[in-house]
Amino acid sequence: MTDWFANGKAVEHVPISDRGFQYGDGLFETIAIRNKEPRLWQFHMERLAAGCESLGISMPAETELATGLAHALQHSNASKDYCTAKIIVSAGTGLRGYGRTDAESPSILFGAFPSSPPPAETYRDGIKVVLCRTRLAVNSATAGLKTLNRLEQVLAQSEFSATGEFEGLTMDADGNIICGTMSNVFFVTDNEISTPPLDRCGVAGVMRRHIITTLLEQDLGVEIRSIQATELNNVDEVFLSNSQFGVVPVSGCMDTQWRVGAVTRRTMTIMADNGVAECQQ
């Protein structure tokens, strides 16, 4: 049974002429389904709309996307109480060549996949990360967007896929920490939380936005600032975020060790109280 659906039908293949396949010309959203509901749906829709505008792709109607996702969940083998869903919006099929024609309309795919939360010790004891050699290219045209071009993340993950680290941190050409291969990163120094800017490269995660927005509502600010890899030894705590696992502490990066501290714990508790139940361990 396929995990993918389009136009209300199960699909096994996409056309070779699809621009998402040919050029990575499109976007995607990976959505956590919890208790039969898509978590942070509005944030996902707003990011997708921003991406469509930037790439010049017609944004599908939100009702169409909601209906397509519901159909995929209904007809997949994934549990509606806890699973991972994915929406892909490509620029559609067209003639060979980079240029698009006005006649092209987006292709939309919906997927639903079984998943389970990380073990409790992940949230209790923290995880190990590695500093990746693969650098992120600076490209302000697509910075922050979740495009179908993920080769940098593929290459970065290949660096630690055989060594067992949970995640890898990526840098830009100037040695600034940007994000993880599948996550955003937060640093705590002297009880102050900061996270890197994503205006030059990286992906602006919906959980990152949720954390920043929620902490601000709690009168706890998050500073957006550049953080060099050479600063890692001066950091007190580190935690990661993504749409699926929520927030996990980081206990070390290669030779640098961090404690799972009070600020990280407080952040996890706040997020658990705001729809990210995985954080409450």
N, C-alpha and C positions, 0 to 999 in steps of 0.2 A: 504494500500500500504506500503510495507516495505521500510525502509530507508537504507538497506544494500544490497550490490551487490558483487559478486565474479565471475570471469571468464565471465564477460559480462552478467550475469543473476542475477535477484533478488533472495535473499536468506532469509529464515526465521529462519534457524537453523544452528548450527555447529555440527560436529560429537563429540560425547562424548570422542572419542580417541584423539581429538586435544590437543596438548601439551599446547597451550595457555589456554584452559579451565582447563586441569588437573593440571598444575603446574605454570601457569602464565609465561610460557616459550615463551616469545616474546616481541615485542615492539609496540609502536603506536605513531602516530603523529596527533595532532589536529591542523588543518590548517584554518586560516581565509580566506574566499573567499570574495574578495572585487572587485566590478566592473568586475565580471566574471573571475577574475584572482586569483590564490592562492598566498597569500602574504607570502613573505620570503620563497618561494619554495626551493631555493638552500640551505638555512640554514637547513630547514627540512630534505632535502635529505642527507646532510652531517652528521647531527646528527643520522639519521636512519642508514646510512652506518657505522658510528662508533659503534652504538649499535649492529648491525649485526656482525661486526667483533669481538666485545667483547664477544658476546654470542655464536659465532660459527654458526650463521645462514647465509645461502647464501643470499646476498643482491639482491633483484629483480632489474632488469634493470630499470633505471629511466624512459625510454620510456614506459615500461609496467605500471609503477605506474601512470604516467601522463595520459595514455589512460584510465586506470581503474577509476581514479578520474573524468576525463571528462565524462565518461559514467554514473557514479553515479550522477553527477550534472545534467546531461541531463534528467535522468529518475526519479529523486526525486521530491518532492513537494517544495523543498527549492528554494528560490530566488537565482539566479546566481549573483545578484548584491550584496547581503549581506547574508551570511550564514556561517555555521561552517561545515567543512568536517573532516573526520577522516580516517586514513589508519592504519590498523592493520596487522602486519606481525608476525605470530606465527611460531614456529619451525615445524609445520605440525602435521600430525597424526602418531601414532606409537604404539608399544606394551606397555603394562603396565610397569611402573618402570621409575626411573629417567634417566637412561641411554638412549641415542639416538642411532639409527642405521644410517649407512651411506646412506641408501636408502631413508630416510625421506627428503622431500622437503618442503619449506615454504608454509603456507597457507596465502592468502592475501585477506583481506576484505576492502571494501570501503563504507563509509557512508557519507550522506549529510543531514544536519538538519537545519531547520529554526532557525534564531537567530536575535537579535536586540541589538543595543548598550545600555549600561547603560544610565540612565537619565542624562541630562545635569548637574544637581546639583552634581552628582558623581564627575565629573571633576572639577567643580567650587568650591565646598565646601569641598571635600575630603570624605573619608569613615572611619568607625570605624573598628578596628581589635581587636582580642583577642589573648592572649598568650596561646597557647595550652599546655595541660599537656602531651599529647602523644609525646614521643621523637622519633626522627629518629635514626634508628640503623646505626652504622658506618659499611660500606661495600664498600671498595675501588673497588671491582670487578664490581659493578654496579653503583657506584657514578656518578651522572651527567646524567645517561641514563634515557630514558622514557620507562621503562619496563612495562609489564602488571601487575606487582606486586604493587598494590596501596593500600594495607590494612592500612598502616600507615596514608595515607591521608584520607581514609574512616573514620577511628577512630577519627582522629583529627577534621574533619568536623562535626562529630556527636556531638562534644562538644559545638558547637555554632549554629547548624542548627535551634534550637528552640528559640534562643535569638536575632537573627536579625543582627548580625555583618556581614559585607561584606566578611571578610576573617579571617583566623587564622594564626598566625606566629608559626612556629615549630622550636624546638631546637634539638641539639644533646645531648648526655649523659653528656657532659661537660658544658652545659648551654650556648652554642654558638647559636645565632640566625642563622638559615640556609636559610629558604625560607618560603613562604606561602604554604598552602595546594594545591593551584592551580596557584601560582605566584612566582616570584622572588622579592626580597626586596632590596631597595637602601636607604641609610642613608645620610643625609647632616649635616656636622658638620663644623662650621666656613667656610661655603661656599665651602667645599670640599666634593665630592661625594665618597661614598664607598659602596661596596656590599660584602657579605660573599663569601668565597671560597667554591667550591662544589666538592672538590677532595676526600671527605670522605663520603658524603651523599648529598641528595637533587637532584633536576633535573636542568640541565643547559638549561634554556628556550631560544628559538630562539629570542624572543623579548629582553631578557637580552643581548644576543650577539649583536643584532642590536643596542641597546642603547650604549653599550660600544664602538662598532666600530664607530658609527656615532659621538659620543661625541669626540672620539680621532681625527677624521677627522676635527672637529671643534676646535682642540687644547684645548679640555677640557678632562682631564683625569678622570678615575674612579679607585680608589684604591681597590684592592682585599685584604680584611683583615678580620680576625675573630672579631666578635662583640658579646660581652656577653650581655645577657638579662639585666644584672644590669646596662648597659650603656645607656639604653633607655631614662633615665631622662636627659642625657647629650646631646642628639641629638636635632638638630634644626628643621629638616624636614625629612619626610619619604615619599617615594612613592613606588608603586608596579608596576610590569609589567607582562603581559602575552600576548600570541599570539593573543588573541581575543579582549581584551579591550585596549591594548596598554599600556598606562601609566595613573595611577590614583593616586592622592595625598592621604595621610593618615592623618586624623585629630586627631586621638587618639587611644591609646591602653589601655583599662581598665581605670586606674586612671591617665595615662600620656597623656597630650595633646600636639599637635604640630600645628604650623601655616602652612598654605599652602603658602610657601615662594617663593622668587624670583628664587632660583635655580631650584626648582621643576617646576615652570611656564616656565622658560627658556628651560628646558629639554623637556617639553611637546610641546612647540612651535617648537623646533628643530625637534622633532620626527614627528610632524604634517607636516613639510616641507619635510620629508623623508619617505612618504608613510603610515603614521599612522594618517589618517585624524581624527579619533575619538578624538585625543588629543586636537584639536583646537576647543575650546568651547567659 
